[in-house]
Amino acid sequence: MANIKSAMKRNRQNEKRRLRNQQVSSQMKTYTKRALAAAGTDDEAESLNQANKYIDKAASKGVIHANAASRKKSRLAKAVKAAAAEG
């Protein structure tokens, strides 16, 4: 445990940020899974758009890098298209 006042404050800030990042990341993963599950159904496009929205939100908040967000969106669209073609 830190003894210096500034280090204690830094620890508090890091904990707040960690929890916020965890929440954003969890939402992103949840909507990504929902989009994959909805592949081939009527609400496929809507769920894909929602997943893309949460991926972009994570990138704008700095949870993931912008290029990582782009890569995730691309791979998700590819996976949804493949899953829809299968079944």
All heavy atoms as an XYZ file, in Angstrom:
662
protein
N       0.849     -1.193      0.000
C       0.000      0.000      0.000
C       0.883      1.240      0.000
O       1.906      1.297      0.676
C      -0.896     -0.045      1.246
C      -1.950      1.006      1.316
S      -3.147      0.824     -0.012
C      -3.879      2.416     -0.031
N       0.452      2.234     -0.748
C       1.221      3.468     -0.869
C       1.109      4.311      0.395
O       0.074      4.336      1.066
C       0.703      4.262     -2.061
N       2.194      4.991      0.718
C       2.211      5.888      1.871
C       2.160      7.345      1.452
O       1.768      8.206      2.234
C       3.480      5.662      2.708
C       3.456      4.320      3.389
O       2.407      3.847      3.792
N       4.613      3.690      3.484
N       2.560      7.617      0.234
C       2.616      8.994     -0.255
C       1.230      9.397     -0.770
O       0.550      8.621     -1.439
C       3.682      9.108     -1.357
C       5.043      8.750     -0.772
C       3.697     10.489     -1.973
C       6.134      8.557     -1.786
N       0.853     10.629     -0.425
C      -0.487     11.116     -0.729
C      -0.799     11.058     -2.233
O      -1.874     10.626     -2.637
C      -0.615     12.546     -0.222
C      -2.021     13.062     -0.156
C      -2.068     14.424      0.520
C      -3.476     14.917      0.672
N      -3.529     16.233      1.303
N       0.143     11.464     -3.066
C      -0.084     11.459     -4.511
C      -0.204     10.034     -5.054
O      -0.985      9.778     -5.981
C       1.046     12.190     -5.239
O       2.286     11.556     -4.998
N       0.528      9.101     -4.456
C       0.445      7.705     -4.882
C      -0.903      7.101     -4.490
O      -1.465      6.296     -5.232
C       1.577      6.902     -4.278
N      -1.415      7.498     -3.325
C      -2.731      7.027     -2.900
C      -3.816      7.533     -3.846
O      -4.720      6.798     -4.219
C      -3.030      7.473     -1.466
C      -2.251      6.722     -0.419
S      -2.833      7.101      1.225
C      -1.455      8.043      1.850
N      -3.691      8.801     -4.237
C      -4.653      9.377     -5.171
C      -4.565      8.664     -6.519
O      -5.584      8.359     -7.137
C      -4.377     10.872     -5.349
C      -5.346     11.537     -6.309
C      -5.098     13.021     -6.437
C      -6.057     13.654     -7.414
N      -5.807     15.101     -7.571
N      -3.360      8.393     -6.970
C      -3.158      7.705     -8.240
C      -3.809      6.320     -8.201
O      -4.457      5.902     -9.162
C      -1.648      7.594     -8.525
C      -1.279      6.839     -9.757
C      -1.800      7.414    -11.036
N      -1.366      8.770    -11.259
C      -1.932      9.592    -12.150
N      -2.952      9.182    -12.874
N      -1.494     10.824    -12.307
N      -3.691      5.625     -7.073
C      -4.317      4.312     -6.914
C      -5.839      4.404     -7.002
O      -6.486      3.562     -7.620
C      -3.912      3.659     -5.592
C      -2.490      3.158     -5.611
O      -1.896      2.978     -6.673
N      -1.931      2.946     -4.435
N      -6.411      5.426     -6.368
C      -7.867      5.622     -6.432
C      -8.310      5.897     -7.866
O      -9.313      5.354     -8.328
C      -8.293      6.783     -5.526
C      -8.224      6.490     -4.049
C      -8.967      7.538     -3.219
N      -8.567      8.911     -3.498
C      -7.588      9.574     -2.857
N      -6.908      8.973     -1.907
N      -7.308     10.829     -3.159
N      -7.566      6.745     -8.571
C      -7.905      7.068     -9.958
C      -7.821      5.831    -10.857
O      -8.697      5.595    -11.681
C      -6.961      8.146    -10.499
C      -7.176      9.511     -9.902
C      -6.133     10.517    -10.363
O      -5.010     10.142    -10.692
N      -6.505     11.783    -10.381
N      -6.759      5.060    -10.652
C      -6.581      3.850    -11.463
C      -7.708      2.854    -11.235
O      -8.167      2.205    -12.180
C      -5.231      3.196    -11.165
C      -4.080      3.966    -11.761
O      -4.242      4.747    -12.691
N      -2.892      3.756    -11.215
N      -8.156      2.730    -10.003
C      -9.242      1.803     -9.693
C     -10.541      2.250    -10.362
O     -11.276      1.433    -10.921
C      -9.422      1.697     -8.178
C     -10.491      0.725     -7.742
C     -10.234     -0.720     -8.128
O      -9.080     -1.056     -8.494
O     -11.179     -1.525     -8.087
N     -10.836      3.553    -10.312
C     -12.031      4.084    -10.978
C     -11.978      3.816    -12.472
O     -12.961      3.390    -13.073
C     -12.131      5.603    -10.769
C     -12.747      6.033     -9.491
C     -12.887      7.545     -9.492
C     -13.279      8.082     -8.143
N     -13.315      9.556     -8.134
N     -10.831      4.069    -13.071
C     -10.668      3.867    -14.512
C     -10.786      2.395    -14.876
O     -11.378      2.045    -15.893
C      -9.324      4.424    -14.976
C      -9.282      5.923    -14.947
C      -7.994      6.469    -15.533
N      -7.994      7.918    -15.411
C      -7.078      8.616    -14.763
N      -6.052      8.008    -14.197
N      -7.149      9.928    -14.689
N     -10.205      1.534    -14.036
C     -10.264      0.099    -14.300
C     -11.713     -0.391    -14.315
O     -12.121     -1.124    -15.216
C      -9.477     -0.668    -13.232
C      -9.405     -2.173    -13.490
C      -8.735     -2.891    -12.336
N      -9.553     -2.901    -11.141
C     -10.547     -3.759    -10.911
N     -10.863     -4.678    -11.796
N     -11.232     -3.690     -9.775
N     -12.506      0.066    -13.348
C     -13.905     -0.348    -13.281
C     -14.698      0.186    -14.473
O     -15.540     -0.520    -15.037
C     -14.535      0.122    -11.968
C     -13.993     -0.552    -10.713
C     -14.557      0.107     -9.466
C     -14.292     -2.039    -10.726
N     -14.435      1.428    -14.861
C     -15.118      2.025    -16.003
C     -14.755      1.283    -17.288
O     -15.623      0.947    -18.097
C     -14.744      3.506    -16.108
C     -15.651      4.286    -17.021
C     -15.324      5.773    -17.023
N     -15.274      6.351    -15.690
C     -14.270      7.098    -15.203
N     -13.217      7.360    -15.953
N     -14.319      7.600    -13.998
N     -13.466      0.995    -17.459
C     -13.011      0.280    -18.655
C     -13.592     -1.129    -18.700
O     -13.959     -1.627    -19.763
C     -11.482      0.201    -18.694
C     -10.845      1.533    -18.982
O     -11.499      2.472    -19.406
N      -9.555      1.628    -18.748
N     -13.681     -1.767    -17.539
C     -14.220     -3.118    -17.452
C     -15.683     -3.133    -17.888
O     -16.116     -4.036    -18.604
C     -14.096     -3.600    -16.006
C     -14.378     -5.050    -15.788
C     -14.158     -5.442    -14.334
O     -14.474     -4.663    -13.427
N     -13.611     -6.614    -14.105
N     -16.428     -2.117    -17.492
C     -17.842     -2.023    -17.846
C     -18.014     -1.840    -19.351
O     -18.823     -2.528    -19.979
C     -18.488     -0.859    -17.095
C     -19.977     -0.754    -17.304
C     -20.588      0.410    -16.537
O     -19.895      1.293    -16.063
N     -21.888      0.410    -16.417
N     -17.240     -0.941    -19.931
C     -17.323     -0.677    -21.369
C     -16.923     -1.913    -22.160
O     -17.578     -2.293    -23.132
C     -16.435      0.532    -21.749
C     -16.341      0.697    -23.253
C     -16.974      1.799    -21.117
N     -15.853     -2.565    -21.720
C     -15.365     -3.765    -22.388
C     -16.386     -4.896    -22.307
O     -16.614     -5.612    -23.286
C     -14.048     -4.198    -21.754
O     -13.527     -5.323    -22.393
N     -17.022     -5.035    -21.169
C     -18.026     -6.077    -20.983
C     -19.229     -5.849    -21.892
O     -19.744     -6.784    -22.513
C     -18.466     -6.102    -19.531
O     -19.465     -7.066    -19.349
N     -19.678     -4.599    -21.999
C     -20.790     -4.266    -22.889
C     -20.433     -4.603    -24.334
O     -21.244     -5.167    -25.068
C     -21.120     -2.778    -22.801
C     -21.962     -2.394    -21.631
C     -22.315     -0.917    -21.660
O     -21.545     -0.098    -22.164
N     -23.456     -0.576    -21.121
N     -19.229     -4.248    -24.723
C     -18.775     -4.500    -26.087
C     -18.813     -6.003    -26.386
O     -19.313     -6.431    -27.428
C     -17.357     -3.954    -26.263
C     -16.766     -4.174    -27.619
S     -15.078     -3.563    -27.747
C     -14.219     -4.656    -26.618
N     -18.310     -6.810    -25.463
C     -18.281     -8.258    -25.655
C     -19.694     -8.838    -25.700
O     -19.991     -9.730    -26.497
C     -17.484     -8.922    -24.542
C     -15.999     -8.658    -24.628
C     -15.279     -9.254    -23.435
C     -13.842     -8.814    -23.382
N     -13.166     -9.301    -22.171
N     -20.578     -8.339    -24.840
C     -21.955     -8.827    -24.790
C     -22.662     -8.587    -26.112
O     -23.293     -9.499    -26.662
C     -22.734     -8.132    -23.650
O     -22.097     -8.430    -22.419
C     -24.180     -8.576    -23.612
N     -22.569     -7.368    -26.643
C     -23.257     -7.054    -27.890
C     -22.627     -7.754    -29.084
O     -23.312     -8.083    -30.051
C     -23.330     -5.536    -28.098
C     -24.411     -4.925    -27.246
C     -24.129     -4.347    -26.018
C     -25.744     -4.965    -27.641
C     -25.121     -3.817    -25.211
C     -26.748     -4.444    -26.855
C     -26.435     -3.863    -25.643
O     -27.435     -3.346    -24.860
N     -21.330     -8.047    -29.002
C     -20.667     -8.817    -30.054
C     -21.230    -10.235    -30.079
O     -21.541    -10.771    -31.147
C     -19.144     -8.845    -29.824
O     -18.657     -7.506    -29.844
C     -18.443     -9.647    -30.890
N     -21.386    -10.840    -28.905
C     -21.944    -12.190    -28.821
C     -23.391    -12.217    -29.304
O     -23.816    -13.162    -29.977
C     -21.868    -12.706    -27.384
C     -20.465    -13.064    -26.955
C     -20.434    -13.464    -25.494
C     -19.001    -13.567    -25.003
N     -18.932    -13.745    -23.542
N     -24.149    -11.183    -28.968
C     -25.545    -11.111    -29.413
C     -25.622    -11.016    -30.929
O     -26.515    -11.602    -31.550
C     -26.251     -9.914    -28.789
C     -26.603    -10.099    -27.353
C     -27.397     -8.928    -26.831
N     -27.551     -8.997    -25.378
C     -28.100     -8.039    -24.641
N     -28.535     -6.937    -25.211
N     -28.200     -8.184    -23.344
N     -24.711    -10.266    -31.530
C     -24.697    -10.124    -32.985
C     -24.394    -11.464    -33.649
O     -25.019    -11.826    -34.656
C     -23.677     -9.077    -33.411
N     -23.457    -12.213    -33.090
C     -23.137    -13.533    -33.640
C     -24.312    -14.490    -33.480
O     -24.590    -15.301    -34.369
C     -21.896    -14.106    -32.953
C     -20.567    -13.514    -33.398
C     -19.438    -14.013    -32.510
C     -20.284    -13.850    -34.853
N     -25.004    -14.397    -32.362
C     -26.154    -15.266    -32.113
C     -27.324    -14.930    -33.036
O     -28.108    -15.815    -33.399
C     -26.585    -15.154    -30.658
N     -27.441    -13.674    -33.426
C     -28.558    -13.231    -34.259
C     -28.297    -13.416    -35.745
O     -29.145    -13.071    -36.574
C     -28.861    -11.761    -33.974
N     -27.155    -13.972    -36.101
C     -26.811    -14.164    -37.513
C     -27.833    -15.067    -38.183
O     -28.187    -16.125    -37.668
C     -25.425    -14.760    -37.635
N     -28.340    -14.606    -39.312
C     -29.310    -15.389    -40.060
C     -30.748    -15.174    -39.642
O     -31.653    -15.770    -40.203
N     -30.989    -14.319    -38.650
C     -32.355    -14.033    -38.214
C     -32.783    -12.667    -38.754
O     -32.021    -11.982    -39.447
C     -32.454    -14.027    -36.673
O     -31.627    -12.988    -36.150
C     -32.017    -15.362    -36.091
N     -34.005    -12.275    -38.402
C     -34.548    -11.006    -38.898
C     -33.822     -9.791    -38.320
O     -33.668     -8.778    -39.002
C     -36.040    -10.898    -38.554
C     -36.860    -11.917    -39.324
O     -36.387    -12.377    -40.375
O     -37.968    -12.250    -38.867
N     -33.407     -9.870    -37.063
C     -32.764     -8.718    -36.424
C     -31.238     -8.784    -36.509
O     -30.541     -8.237    -35.658
C     -33.239     -8.556    -34.984
C     -33.024     -9.803    -34.156
O     -32.992    -10.891    -34.743
O     -32.898     -9.678    -32.924
N     -30.725     -9.419    -37.537
C     -29.274     -9.532    -37.729
C     -28.630     -8.159    -37.920
O     -27.645     -7.821    -37.252
C     -28.979    -10.403    -38.952
C     -27.529    -10.478    -39.344
C     -27.337    -11.217    -40.654
O     -28.032    -12.218    -40.903
O     -26.478    -10.781    -41.427
N     -29.202     -7.354    -38.809
C     -28.620     -6.045    -39.116
C     -28.652     -5.130    -37.898
O     -27.671     -4.421    -37.618
C     -29.373     -5.400    -40.269
N     -29.756     -5.171    -37.162
C     -29.887     -4.307    -35.989
C     -28.864     -4.676    -34.908
O     -28.219     -3.803    -34.331
C     -31.294     -4.406    -35.413
C     -31.543     -3.490    -34.238
C     -32.928     -3.661    -33.634
O     -33.813     -4.189    -34.328
O     -33.098     -3.264    -32.468
N     -28.699     -5.971    -34.675
C     -27.758     -6.403    -33.646
C     -26.320     -6.129    -34.066
O     -25.468     -5.795    -33.236
C     -27.951     -7.875    -33.306
O     -27.701     -8.674    -34.444
N     -26.026     -6.230    -35.361
C     -24.688     -5.916    -35.857
C     -24.400     -4.424    -35.693
O     -23.299     -4.037    -35.275
C     -24.537     -6.340    -37.313
C     -23.160     -6.171    -37.938
C     -22.120     -7.005    -37.198
C     -23.180     -6.561    -39.400
N     -25.398     -3.595    -35.982
C     -25.231     -2.146    -35.810
C     -25.008     -1.789    -34.342
O     -24.183     -0.925    -34.028
C     -26.456     -1.392    -36.336
C     -26.487     -1.340    -37.843
O     -25.470     -1.542    -38.504
N     -27.656     -1.087    -38.405
N     -25.734     -2.455    -33.450
C     -25.552     -2.194    -32.016
C     -24.164     -2.604    -31.555
O     -23.523     -1.896    -30.785
C     -26.605     -2.945    -31.207
C     -27.627     -2.037    -30.588
C     -28.539     -2.787    -29.644
O     -28.672     -3.998    -29.697
N     -29.194     -2.048    -28.779
N     -23.701     -3.742    -32.027
C     -22.363     -4.211    -31.661
C     -21.312     -3.222    -32.158
O     -20.371     -2.881    -31.425
C     -22.110     -5.596    -32.234
N     -21.468     -2.750    -33.384
C     -20.533     -1.769    -33.937
C     -20.543     -0.480    -33.120
O     -19.497      0.135    -32.901
C     -20.857     -1.467    -35.399
C     -20.452     -2.592    -36.317
O     -19.620     -3.419    -35.969
N     -21.042     -2.629    -37.491
N     -21.718     -0.104    -32.652
C     -21.850      1.102    -31.829
C     -21.041      0.963    -30.535
O     -20.314      1.881    -30.150
C     -23.329      1.328    -31.509
C     -23.604      2.470    -30.567
C     -25.091      2.537    -30.261
C     -25.350      3.388    -29.045
N     -26.761      3.358    -28.631
N     -21.146     -0.191    -29.886
C     -20.431     -0.387    -28.631
C     -18.929     -0.557    -28.842
O     -18.132     -0.170    -27.991
C     -21.030     -1.556    -27.847
C     -22.275     -1.143    -27.103
C     -23.533     -1.320    -27.661
C     -22.194     -0.516    -25.869
C     -24.679     -0.904    -26.997
C     -23.330     -0.097    -25.193
C     -24.567     -0.292    -25.763
O     -25.688      0.132    -25.098
N     -18.542     -1.112    -29.981
C     -17.115     -1.197    -30.304
C     -16.551      0.206    -30.512
O     -15.476      0.539    -30.003
C     -16.883     -2.095    -31.538
C     -17.212     -3.555    -31.203
C     -15.449     -1.976    -32.028
C     -17.249     -4.480    -32.402
N     -17.291      1.042    -31.245
C     -16.856      2.431    -31.463
C     -16.803      3.205    -30.157
O     -15.912      4.026    -29.936
C     -17.801      3.140    -32.437
C     -17.581      2.710    -33.872
O     -16.469      2.250    -34.193
O     -18.531      2.835    -34.682
N     -17.768      2.941    -29.275
C     -17.806      3.618    -27.978
C     -16.569      3.258    -27.157
O     -15.956      4.125    -26.530
C     -19.073      3.227    -27.218
C     -19.310      4.029    -25.961
C     -20.592      3.622    -25.265
C     -21.791      4.260    -25.911
N     -23.012      4.138    -25.081
N     -16.177      1.991    -27.187
C     -14.982      1.543    -26.457
C     -13.739      2.226    -27.012
O     -12.848      2.631    -26.257
C     -14.842      0.033    -26.541
N     -13.686      2.386    -28.329
C     -12.536      3.044    -28.954
C     -12.498      4.530    -28.596
O     -11.429      5.079    -28.299
C     -12.581      2.872    -30.462
N     -13.659      5.173    -28.579
C     -13.692      6.612    -28.284
C     -13.323      6.893    -26.831
O     -12.779      7.944    -26.511
C     -15.067      7.196    -28.608
O     -16.023      6.735    -27.685
N     -13.609      5.946    -25.940
C     -13.262      6.118    -24.526
C     -11.839      5.679    -24.219
O     -11.380      5.782    -23.093
C     -14.246      5.339    -23.650
C     -15.640      5.926    -23.654
C     -16.576      5.111    -22.802
C     -17.975      5.659    -22.841
N     -18.127      6.923    -22.153
N     -11.147      5.121    -25.224
C      -9.764      4.734    -25.038
C      -9.578      3.359    -24.426
O      -8.480      3.015    -24.005
N     -10.646      2.571    -24.364
C     -10.542      1.225    -23.809
C      -9.775      0.330    -24.778
O      -8.959     -0.478    -24.374
C     -11.939      0.642    -23.500
C     -11.851     -0.792    -23.008
C     -12.638      1.506    -22.468
N     -10.058      0.494    -26.082
C      -9.298     -0.214    -27.105
C      -8.807      0.800    -28.127
O      -9.346      1.907    -28.231
C     -10.127     -1.318    -27.809
C     -11.378     -0.745    -28.471
C     -10.480     -2.432    -26.851
C     -12.135     -1.743    -29.315
N      -7.792      0.436    -28.880
C      -7.222      1.305    -29.902
C      -8.181      1.405    -31.086
O      -8.972      0.490    -31.331
C      -5.873      0.723    -30.346
C      -5.041      1.677    -31.128
N      -5.172      1.814    -32.494
C      -4.081      2.549    -30.756
C      -4.313      2.719    -32.925
N      -3.638      3.188    -31.878
N      -8.116      2.497    -31.813
C      -8.994      2.713    -32.962
C      -8.814      1.630    -34.021
O      -9.788      1.157    -34.622
C      -8.737      4.084    -33.560
N      -7.575      1.217    -34.249
C      -7.327      0.163    -35.237
C      -7.883     -1.182    -34.753
O      -8.377     -1.975    -35.554
C      -5.826      0.016    -35.514
C      -5.257      1.196    -36.268
O      -5.989      2.108    -36.640
N      -3.965      1.198    -36.486
N      -7.810     -1.427    -33.462
C      -8.367     -2.659    -32.898
C      -9.882     -2.665    -33.068
O     -10.479     -3.707    -33.371
C      -7.994     -2.797    -31.433
N     -10.512     -1.513    -32.901
C     -11.958     -1.402    -33.078
C     -12.330     -1.699    -34.526
O     -13.284     -2.438    -34.790
C     -12.430     -0.009    -32.681
N     -11.579     -1.137    -35.443
C     -11.825     -1.370    -36.857
C     -11.683     -2.850    -37.196
O     -12.500     -3.419    -37.923
C     -10.857     -0.535    -37.692
O     -11.077     -0.728    -39.056
N     -10.654     -3.470    -36.656
C     -10.407     -4.887    -36.894
C     -11.539     -5.747    -36.327
O     -12.023     -6.674    -36.976
C      -9.081     -5.290    -36.263
C      -8.672     -6.725    -36.533
C      -7.327     -7.061    -35.929
N      -7.357     -7.007    -34.472
C      -6.655     -6.152    -33.727
N      -5.847     -5.273    -34.287
N      -6.744     -6.179    -32.415
N     -12.000     -5.411    -35.115
C     -13.086     -6.167    -34.491
C     -14.373     -6.057    -35.307
O     -15.088     -7.044    -35.502
C     -13.343     -5.660    -33.068
C     -12.337     -6.140    -32.049
C     -12.671     -5.582    -30.673
C     -11.627     -5.920    -29.650
N     -11.546     -7.345    -29.365
N     -14.680     -4.855    -35.785
C     -15.883     -4.639    -36.581
C     -15.823     -5.424    -37.883
O     -16.806     -6.053    -38.289
C     -16.062     -3.145    -36.861
C     -16.509     -2.363    -35.644
C     -16.378     -0.871    -35.785
C     -17.067     -0.289    -36.953
N     -17.001      1.186    -36.981
N     -14.674     -5.417    -38.510
C     -14.501     -6.134    -39.766
C     -14.658     -7.635    -39.572
O     -15.370     -8.314    -40.322
C     -13.125     -5.819    -40.345
O     -12.881     -6.573    -41.496
N     -14.005     -8.168    -38.561
C     -14.070     -9.611    -38.298
C     -15.465    -10.043    -37.867
O     -15.916    -11.142    -38.197
C     -13.036    -10.005    -37.255
C     -11.630     -9.938    -37.793
C     -10.613    -10.351    -36.766
N      -9.259    -10.239    -37.325
C      -8.153    -10.392    -36.625
N      -8.211    -10.653    -35.338
N      -6.973    -10.284    -37.200
N     -16.147     -9.171    -37.123
C     -17.500     -9.485    -36.687
C     -18.441     -9.553    -37.893
O     -19.238    -10.490    -38.014
C     -17.997     -8.437    -35.685
C     -19.428     -8.611    -35.182
C     -19.578     -9.939    -34.430
C     -19.819     -7.455    -34.286
N     -18.346     -8.585    -38.790
C     -19.191     -8.569    -39.985
C     -18.934     -9.814    -40.833
O     -19.871    -10.439    -41.350
C     -18.929     -7.312    -40.800
N     -17.673    -10.184    -40.952
C     -17.296    -11.372    -41.715
C     -17.873    -12.635    -41.074
O     -18.403    -13.514    -41.763
C     -15.772    -11.452    -41.776
C     -15.211    -12.472    -42.717
C     -13.693    -12.358    -42.746
C     -13.079    -13.417    -43.625
N     -11.606    -13.352    -43.620
N     -17.794    -12.728    -39.756
C     -18.302    -13.894    -39.030
C     -19.825    -13.988    -39.121
O     -20.372    -15.088    -39.286
C     -17.857    -13.837    -37.585
N     -20.495    -12.849    -39.004
C     -21.959    -12.829    -39.088
C     -22.408    -13.262    -40.490
O     -23.345    -14.042    -40.642
C     -22.520    -11.434    -38.727
C     -23.982    -11.298    -39.102
C     -22.336    -11.165    -37.241
N     -21.720    -12.765    -41.492
C     -22.057    -13.125    -42.878
C     -21.862    -14.626    -43.109
O     -22.697    -15.280    -43.730
C     -21.176    -12.324    -43.840
C     -21.535    -12.503    -45.288
C     -20.683    -11.627    -46.182
C     -21.015    -11.832    -47.640
N     -20.200    -11.009    -48.513
N     -20.773    -15.170    -42.585
C     -20.491    -16.599    -42.728
C     -21.526    -17.442    -41.981
O     -21.987    -18.477    -42.489
C     -19.091    -16.911    -42.228
N     -21.899    -17.020    -40.782
C     -22.875    -17.749    -39.984
C     -24.256    -17.708    -40.637
O     -25.005    -18.693    -40.606
C     -22.939    -17.184    -38.574
N     -24.589    -16.577    -41.251
C     -25.875    -16.448    -41.934
C     -25.923    -17.344    -43.167
O     -26.960    -17.907    -43.509
C     -26.115    -14.990    -42.314
N     -24.788    -17.480    -43.849
C     -24.732    -18.322    -45.036
C     -24.842    -19.810    -44.686
O     -25.409    -20.585    -45.453
C     -23.421    -18.069    -45.779
N     -24.360    -20.184    -43.518
C     -24.415    -21.575    -43.074
C     -25.845    -22.020    -42.775
O     -26.286    -23.062    -43.210
C     -23.580    -21.777    -41.808
C     -22.128    -22.006    -42.053
C     -21.355    -22.274    -40.760
O     -22.009    -22.501    -39.721
O     -20.125    -22.238    -40.804
N     -26.504    -21.212    -41.959
C     -27.811    -21.677    -41.491
C     -28.846    -20.693    -41.733
O     -29.952    -20.755    -41.892
